[in-house]
Amino acid sequence: MITCTAVQHVKPGREAEVERLMQALVHDVRAHEPGCSIFEFVRSQTEPGTYLVIEQYADEETFARHRQTEYLQRMLPRLLDCLETAPDLATYESVGERPAQEERRHV
């Protein structure tokens, strides 16, 4: 599993535009990328204009395909124009195996 985060600091007055762009991206990723199990866009409750993207991909290949999608490439210049600085990106990989989900039984 590959997990990525991106912190975005949006220029004042551009928040609504970023939210529209990112909501469209969330929709596209969820509709067209089955190897992406998580793609969330959230807003800070304490820091105005600060957002976080959380992404999780099955593997490096799936993540690489995401970065090459036409819809991501099309929206990135518009998104970057709305940000005060480049996003703060971080990438993580899973440690160990994911345990199989256990079936829960109600007593």
Beta strands, then each sheet from edge to edge (+ up, - down):
strand 1: 2-9
strand 2: 36-43
strand 3: 50-57
strand 4: 88-93
sheet 1: 2+ 3- 1+ 4-
end
